[in-house]
Amino acid sequence: MTITESDKRLLSFLAAVLLLLLLAFLVLRPLADKNSDLKRQITAAKDQEVVMDLGAALAEDAGTVEEETGEQLEETLKRYYQNLQSQDAEKMVTTLLLNHRMQIKNLTVTMPDTKSDLKWYQYSEKAATEIAGEEKIEGQTGIYAVRVLGGAEGSRADMLALLTDISENYPAISIAAVEWVENTGSLTLTLEIYMCK
């Protein structure tokens, strides 16, 4: 059997097609797979970029909300805890004592130099949480406490009415200590008047 010239051309053409198919299978197909992997990675990176941009925008919004909330808290605190001078605190306590028919013996007002380190009321839920070590909860900031130590005389009923009035009607005043001597009718009272600067 002899190979003719047309058979040679046909075999050459088939060899070339086989080489092209082999080249496509061994070289071009891995390149196409790698290209599709890179496209998937680019898509994932773009998705991550969108998520991060959204997170950054939300963080900026949260910062703005926190700042606005802080300003609102400060305004509210200023309404309830007014900034007082020494004579204003003395006038407030003197008025309270005289309104409850107490005779003032002495009055000492100590103005604060620094912010007060306020603690949560010992029986509150927040104090219990902090004591249990679950989390550290900070008290109010920007609050200053004027300390007033006073001595007065009067009846037990007047003294109880004074303490009840302070507890119920003056949220900015905290009763730090009370000492009552029954036979002399003398009262030693330590108050903290909270104010916001």
C-alpha positions in Angstrom: 0.0 0.0 0.0 1.4 3.3 -1.1 0.6 6.7 0.3 -0.4 9.1 -2.3 0.2 12.8 -2.3 -3.4 13.6 -1.3 -3.1 11.1 1.6 0.0 12.9 2.8 -1.8 16.2 2.8 -4.7 14.7 4.6 -2.5 13.1 7.3 -0.6 16.4 7.7 -3.9 18.2 8.1 -5.1 15.7 10.7 -1.8 15.9 12.6 -2.0 19.7 12.7 -5.6 19.5 14.0 -4.5 16.9 16.6 -1.7 19.3 17.7 -4.1 22.2 17.9 -6.5 20.1 20.0 -3.7 18.9 22.2 -2.5 22.5 22.6 -6.0 23.7 23.5 -6.5 20.9 26.0 -3.1 21.2 27.7 -2.4 24.9 27.6 -5.6 26.9 26.8 -8.0 25.1 29.1 -5.9 25.6 32.3 -5.5 29.3 31.3 -9.3 29.5 30.9 -9.8 27.9 34.3 -7.3 30.2 35.9 -9.1 33.2 34.2 -12.5 32.1 35.6 -10.9 31.7 39.1 -9.5 35.2 38.9 -12.9 36.6 37.8 -14.5 34.9 40.9 -11.9 36.4 43.2 -12.4 39.9 41.7 -16.2 39.5 42.2 -15.6 38.4 45.8 -13.3 41.3 46.4 -15.8 43.8 45.0 -18.5 42.3 47.2 -16.2 42.6 50.2 -15.5 46.3 49.2 -19.2 47.0 49.2 -19.6 45.4 52.6 -16.7 47.4 54.0 -17.9 50.7 52.5 -21.3 50.0 54.1 -19.7 49.2 57.4 -17.6 52.4 57.2 -20.7 54.5 56.4 -22.6 52.9 59.4 -19.6 53.6 61.7 -19.7 57.2 60.6 -23.4 57.3 61.3 -22.9 55.7 64.7 -20.3 58.3 65.6 -22.7 61.1 64.7 -25.5 59.4 66.7 -23.2 59.0 69.7 -22.1 62.6 69.5 -25.7 63.8 69.2 -26.8 61.6 72.1 -23.9 62.9 74.2 -25.0 66.5 73.6 -28.6 65.6 74.5 -27.5 64.0 77.7 -25.4 67.0 78.6 -28.3 69.3 78.0 -30.6 67.1 80.1 -28.0 66.9 82.9 -27.7 70.7 82.9 -31.4 71.0 83.4 -31.5 68.8 86.5 -28.0 69.5 87.9 -27.6 73.2 87.6 -24.2 74.7 88.0 -24.2 76.4 91.4 -22.0 78.9 93.2 -21.2 78.4 96.9 -23.8 81.0 98.0 -26.4 79.3 95.8 -25.9 76.0 97.4 -25.9 77.6 100.9 -29.1 79.4 100.0 -30.8 76.2 98.8 -29.9 74.3 102.0 -30.8 77.2 104.3 -34.2 77.6 102.6 -34.9 73.8 102.9 -33.9 73.8 106.6 -35.9 77.0 107.4 -39.0 75.8 105.5 -39.1 72.8 107.8 -38.8 74.8 111.0 -35.2 73.7 111.7 -33.0 76.2 113.6 -29.6 76.3 111.8 -26.5 76.1 114.0 -23.8 75.8 111.4 -23.4 75.3 107.7 -20.3 74.4 105.7 -20.3 74.3 101.9 -17.4 72.6 100.1 -17.1 73.3 96.4 -15.6 70.6 94.2 -12.4 71.0 92.3 -12.8 67.9 90.1 -15.5 65.7 88.7 -17.1 63.4 91.1 -16.5 59.6 90.9 -20.2 58.6 91.3 -21.0 55.0 92.0 -24.2 53.1 91.3 -26.6 52.7 94.2 -25.5 49.6 96.0 -28.8 47.7 95.6 -29.4 48.6 92.0 -29.2 46.1 89.1 -26.2 47.9 87.6 -24.3 47.7 90.8 -25.1 44.0 91.2 -23.9 43.4 87.7 -20.7 45.3 88.3 -20.1 43.5 91.7 -20.7 40.1 90.0 -17.9 41.0 87.7 -20.0 40.6 84.6 -19.1 44.0 83.3 -17.6 47.4 84.4 -20.3 50.0 84.2 -19.2 53.6 84.5 -21.3 56.2 86.3 -22.2 59.6 85.0 -19.5 61.9 83.8 -19.3 65.7 83.9 -21.1 65.7 87.3 -19.7 67.7 90.2 -20.8 67.3 93.8 -21.1 70.2 96.3 -20.7 68.8 99.8 -22.8 70.6 102.5 -22.3 69.8 106.2 -25.0 71.4 108.4 -26.0 71.4 112.0 -29.6 72.3 113.0 -32.1 71.8 115.8 -35.8 71.0 115.7 -38.4 68.4 116.3 -38.2 64.8 115.1 -41.3 65.3 112.9 -39.7 68.4 111.2 -36.5 66.4 110.6 -38.4 63.5 109.0 -40.4 65.9 106.9 -37.1 67.6 105.7 -35.5 64.3 104.8 -38.7 63.1 103.0 -38.9 66.4 101.1 -35.3 66.2 99.9 -35.7 62.5 98.9 -38.9 63.1 96.9 -38.6 66.5 95.5 -34.9 67.2 94.9 -33.2 64.7 92.6 -30.0 66.8 92.5 -29.5 66.4 96.3 -28.3 63.2 97.8 -28.4 62.6 101.6 -24.9 61.3 102.4 -25.2 61.1 106.2 -27.7 61.9 108.9 -27.1 62.0 112.7 -30.0 62.7 115.0 -29.6 63.2 118.7 -33.1 62.7 120.2 -32.7 64.3 123.7 -31.2 67.6 122.3 -33.2 67.6 119.0 -30.0 68.3 117.1 -29.4 67.1 113.6 -26.1 66.8 111.7 -26.7 66.5 108.0 -24.3 65.8 105.2 -25.7 66.5 101.7 -24.3 66.3 98.2 -25.7 68.7 95.7 -25.0 67.4 92.2 -24.4 69.8 89.3 -23.3 69.6 85.8 -20.6 71.8 84.2 
